[in-house]
């Protein structure tokens, strides 16, 4: 293989491995996948910079021999963003470990229940036709029978208005 094909294959491999790790339920693998995606992006930006040139300082060399500083600035920005998001995900992993002693994201039963419902628009639903566990909290069936009719009227004594 020639050096011109190795670099794109390396970038593609890093992207593929990063996406594969991002799709896992383990937060540590998600972190490693994000780091791989950040490194692949840095290599992609580096390759977009073109051939190596001289330092982009005016007066140091001719304008034709100067390397483009924009990809270098974008790489530095990508490094900072990757570091910040990695620190955030690492904090989430630490918090998850401290709370539940595992760092694997479990399946939420509420999400499964919502996904199993039929695909109907909320405007088309009649609350009286829903199952009791799907009704909103303020629905009449969710109130206990010993509670009298709720009213928003309040008896105020005469003369208690603001002046």
Secondary structure, 3 states (H helix, E strand, C coil): CCHHHHHHHHHHHHHHHHHHHHCCCEHHHHHHHHHHHHHHHHHHHHHHCCCCCECCCECCECHHHECCCHHHHHHHHHHHHHHHHHHHHHHHHHHHHHHHCCCECCCCHHHHHHHHCCCCCHHHCCHHHCCHHHCCCCCHHHCCCCCCCCCCCCCCCCCCCCC
